[in-house]
Amino acid sequence: MLAETRVETPSAEPEVGPAALIKGRSLWQDAGVRFMRNKAAVVSVIVLIAVVLFTFIGPLFAAWSIEKIDWSIIGMVAEKGQPSIETGHFFGADEVGRDLFSRVIQGTQISLAVGILGAAVAVVVGTLYGAVAGYFGGRLDSAMMRFVDIIYSIPFLFILILMLIIFGRSFVVLFMGIGLISWLGMARVVRGQTLTLKNREFVEAAIATGVKPLAVVFRHIVPNLLGIVVVYATLLIPEIILLESFISFLGLGIQEPNTSLGALISEGAQTMQYGELWQIGFPLAFFVVILFSFFFAGDGLRDALDPKDR
């Protein structure tokens, strides 16, 4: 009797090779890795976070409120209004005895708010306008872009100053005016990107399945523009802050009792001849740090999201 022979076959196990260990990364993950390699951009983000925290935490350490006046130094600001921990004027006092530390905090808050809110208005209006013009094309695109060209031909500052004169010099009018003018560049950038995206396969597939044109724009075109929009917005914020500071320097921006960095720099420039350099030094330092930090962070985002580096 022959013994039965049992042949055991080894169970088939999936081969684990180098290809199986490779895990794909999204655009934003790759961008995050490249951004973290940019030391200047990372330091700039840290500095911006520190400035924002200063605007929130700083008032807790202020010995003087914004409205309170130190009557003991009136007429002797150059001698007694210098920066001092003993008097509580950490950044010194201005010409009328107000604490510069508290006013720099308020000026930084308002300048950042104008820049961020103005950029937000420009992003929303410019993105929607440019995406619609680029996707539909034809006569609608020509008409919409000719309107942009007409607005571009009008002096930028003239429109803003006219709005401040007609509607009053207030915070809301200032950032709305800046934002509604700044969207022109965003519209052109978004339109150019939309012209390249609307012929891509995923857009054609959406159209073939019966998706309505506006739904294609909002669901497929705009989400794919997020990278360029974020980069442009980051670079637009310092431009708006610079414009607001220039308007306030001319006396047409933020009005008393509120202030901005541009207004503080303007006030400090008028007292330089009396040797009160701290009145321009501290606001100017915050102004320069914020501008350069946004520019470096924007450059870092632009390099990180560059498809050529993928």
Secondary structure as GFF3:
##gff-version 3
##sequence-region A 1 310
A	DSSP	alpha_helix	18	21	.	.	.	ID=ss1
A	DSSP	alpha_helix	27	37	.	.	.	ID=ss2
A	DSSP	alpha_helix	39	61	.	.	.	ID=ss3
A	DSSP	three_ten_helix	71	73	.	.	.	ID=ss4
A	DSSP	alpha_helix	77	80	.	.	.	ID=ss5
A	DSSP	alpha_helix	100	136	.	.	.	ID=ss6
A	DSSP	alpha_helix	138	153	.	.	.	ID=ss7
A	DSSP	alpha_helix	156	167	.	.	.	ID=ss8
A	DSSP	alpha_helix	171	197	.	.	.	ID=ss9
A	DSSP	alpha_helix	201	208	.	.	.	ID=ss10
A	DSSP	alpha_helix	213	216	.	.	.	ID=ss11
A	DSSP	pi_helix	217	221	.	.	.	ID=ss12
A	DSSP	three_ten_helix	222	225	.	.	.	ID=ss13
A	DSSP	alpha_helix	226	249	.	.	.	ID=ss14
A	DSSP	alpha_helix	261	270	.	.	.	ID=ss15
A	DSSP	three_ten_helix	272	274	.	.	.	ID=ss16
A	DSSP	alpha_helix	278	304	.	.	.	ID=ss17
A	DSSP	three_ten_helix	307	309	.	.	.	ID=ss18
###
